């Protein structure tokens, strides 16, 4: 499943992730060890999900850095 991701798709993913993060921030916190393990697991799952998409260079924002 190699779907090309557009800027709109990427913005939708980022927007939904920030909404989920805001909702989870309101939940009561557990033990710090549990939070670290949960954060690492969530990061691993997100990385696996994002690695399924091919992002062409045209997806990157057009920034020009001058030194």
Secondary structure, 3 states (H helix, E strand, C coil): CCCECCHHHHHHHHHHHHHHHHHHHCCCCCCHHHHHHHHHHHHHHHHHHHHCCECCHHHCCCCCCCC
